[in-house]
Amino acid sequence: MFNRVPGTRDILPQEISRWQRLEEITRKTFSLFNYSEIRTPIIEEEPLFNRSLGESTEIVRKQMFLVKKEKDTYCLRPEGTAAIVRAYIENNLDKTNGFIKLYYIGPMFRAERPQKGRLRQFHHIGCEVIGSAEPEVDVEIISLADNLLKNFSIEGYNIQINSLGCLEDKNKLVDILRQQLKPSLNKLCDDCRVRFKDNILRVLDCKNEACRQILKTLDIKNKHLCPECETHFNKVRGGLDALKLNYTVNPMLVRGLDYYTRTVFEITHSGLGAQDAIGAGGRYDNLVKELGGPKLSAIGFAFGVERLFLASGEPAANGKKGLSFIISLGEEAKKASLLLLDKIRKEGICCDTDYENRSLKAAMRRANDLGAAYVLILGEDELKKNTVTLKNMGSGEQREIHIETLTEELKKGCGC
Ligand code: HAM
């Protein structure tokens, strides 16, 4: 017997409906905001991510699933942004589309230690807008994230935003942090002492209690921002205020990936425990050029689907909406039921039958387990009269109905 790889999950038929529902809401919402879907390969060249996310990030250092084939090394994508920028450049979308709004849904892979809300294969719902540095785009993106969450019926989330500023500002922020953290260097945890050298911004994400106490004493109230970046950030805030969107400014929010500049944001949910980020994103105004494309600004975000389910607390719904289930009693009825099944399906109504010759009682139990809306019982009596016995599984009502009017009746209550 084989087991699934730790940190991966099978999405079983009984829980697929909530995935499909979430995907449907996602597509509708993105379409409302005029975003187009893009699907890129799951496998990419390893250096794409090393270059985009940064050699010193946790993802590149420890979490890449590498696939070696002869002299090439590929990796299972740990995130979507770099792959989308690669696709944008490679397919010359800057020449045909220029400014573009893209969304994606799909699996991502990170070799992390699995725990609640932290998987090795998880799913992103994400988007990237390439081709504009306007603060109004930042406002649209954050508002879109908020709209998605509302449409998913998720409550109790918290949107935090910050601005890292341009590359020069980011360097200034690194200097400020270095100055302020230096006196406490030997009180930081082992990881943070390494981060202090390699990627000091990541110290701000540390969950270690001793580090958190030191971080509380820092004074970094966006002093690193140049006038242009400060104006940009003020306009983003102004736009969010105008939309009456609930958010807080957190000067300690920096995001760990190298590509971010200016606006960054993170959405957390208090019900999730240690892994409380349900989504995150930000601007990356240098990445397109960095990866060989034109100088174009961009911004995006991604939600972790499994964490959205944890936050929504929605149980995995059972059954198929509006299913009709035929139970035939006797050989003749069984033959006739196949024709009836075909007729009902051709009318666009989802329908199934008992293929296992169960007793009436057992077949009714099966229909119930499947979440059928209607059961159609076809016995010898009904066959003679050209009728079926129709049971509404919701109300329990049962009556005999002529075959000719059956599909009309099923359509009224079916919804499929
Ligand atoms: P990220 O913060 O690395 O950003 O991931 C986004 C979300 O994916 C997280 O907030 C979390 O909900 C979920 N997530 C991350 N790792 C795991 C995991 N191991 N298991 C379960 N869920 C996880 C990005 O990936 C950026 N590409 C977002 C972005 C798009 N920025 C600009 N555009």
Residues whose N, C-alpha, C, O or C-beta is under 5 A from the ligand:
A	BS01	HAM	E79 G80 T81 R110 E112 G117 R118 L119 F122 C127 A277 I278 G279 A280 G281 G282 I299 G300 F301 A302 F303 G304 R307
